[in-house]
Amino acid sequence: MKTILSIGIMAALAIAPAGCASETTKTEKNTTSTVISQEPVVAPDTVTVAQEQQPSDPYLALAQELAASVEKGTVDVSVVNFVYEDTNLMSPFSSLLRDELERVLPLTGKFEVITRSRLADLQYEDKFQAQQASDPDAGTKGLKIKGVKALVRGRFYYKYPDVTVCAELAWMEGGQVQKAKVVVPAGNISARIWPDAPQLKEEAALNGVINPQELVASRVNVQDVASRLAKVPHDFPVQLVVNQGKRDFAQGETISYHVQTGTGCHLAIFCHQVDGSTVVLFPNEFQRNTWVAAGTGVDIPNVGKDTFQFKIQRPFGADVVQVIACTKASALHQMISQYTANIDKGMGVRGIDRGIVVEGLNSALSPSEGSQNESGGLPRWSEEHVVVCTYPKFDSVGSQ
């Protein structure tokens, strides 16, 4: 029988060992949040179809505008991330928009859609090594994805009662980007999410669907990790793949990760949650050894072997899943191994105070730690992370 670990409630497991100094995330979060602007962001001007010429389906209108740039034949595309305004955060509307575009793009006669799950398989197979290209504005020139010629991605801007969607068709060869824009009325969104009650389009109900969860706290969390934990050198590539190739998940869905590297190294994998807590995903109760051989990878959980899985629950918002790799068993990796050595049976993973992780990383990166690694020479480091956005599951009558 599998143990279901609810990622959103693991903060209760975060117990700092006695005598360990730790930094208080709460104080820093309050300080940082004062500089987060909550002013509405205006959608940029992009190419758009005149309102009177748009079909009744706004998603089809957007697809047709993108198709206008395809001169001949059909193009294999994958619909990737649509993020909120000037952030890298996602919401239930991100998922809705992705599904709608996968539906209408083939209707233009110009596109064949490669599903996100297939894109994840390509990344797992080491045939897609630029995960960041899934987000808007990222460069794609020279990027090669087997069987994919272009990516469809973009941003959306919300001002009740409308959402303005700005999409990009980013080509692999040459790196050209075609842009289009469409306005999606609130009533259209309501009908898609609550088909049994399409009249449910009040602003309060739609806010939870279109806006990312815990917007300010989520932005603070992402910035906190970037400022305190993303200072690791990138001496060799490490890939972090999220199941289904997506980074937005609804309540009750399960989530898993695959990490692979071409360099033998020690790994530590963390989930820095939106509430300021941190969970050690690897090593864990069933995977104690931090060493991963070159050309291999690790799955968390290890499907078919581990007797636990991660299920999305509260708190919802933006979590940062981070891999820190080193060719030496650094002070950080040794500390994490010791800390997770006594995980209670059946718990799978263990929480930790984020300040302790920062302290361990600072110690590991200090000049005094620059001794040789297992194969000789100075230790080499790498880091990879992905922002995973979670949100409640909305039922057919608009409650959550």
Secondary structure, 3 states (H helix, E strand, C coil): CCEEEEHHHHHHHCCCCCCCCCCCHHHHHHHHHCCCCCCCCCCCCCCECCHHHCCCCHHHHHHHHHHCCCCCCCEEEEEEEEEECCCCCCCHHHHHHHHHHHHHHHHHCCEEECCHHHHHHHHHCCCCCCHHHHCCCCCCCCCCECCECEEEEEEEEEECCEEEEEEEEEECCCCCEEEEEEEEEHHHHHHHHCCCCCCCCCHHHHHHHHCCCCHHHHHHHHHHHHHHCCCCCCCCCEEEEEHHHCCEEECCCEECEEEEECCCEEEEEEEECCCCCEEEEECCCCCCCCEECCCEEEEECCCCCCCEEEECCCCCEEEEEEEEEECCCCHHHHHHHHHCCCCCCCCCCEEECHHHHHHHHHHHHCHHHCCCCCCCCCCCEEEEEEEEEEECCCCCCCCC
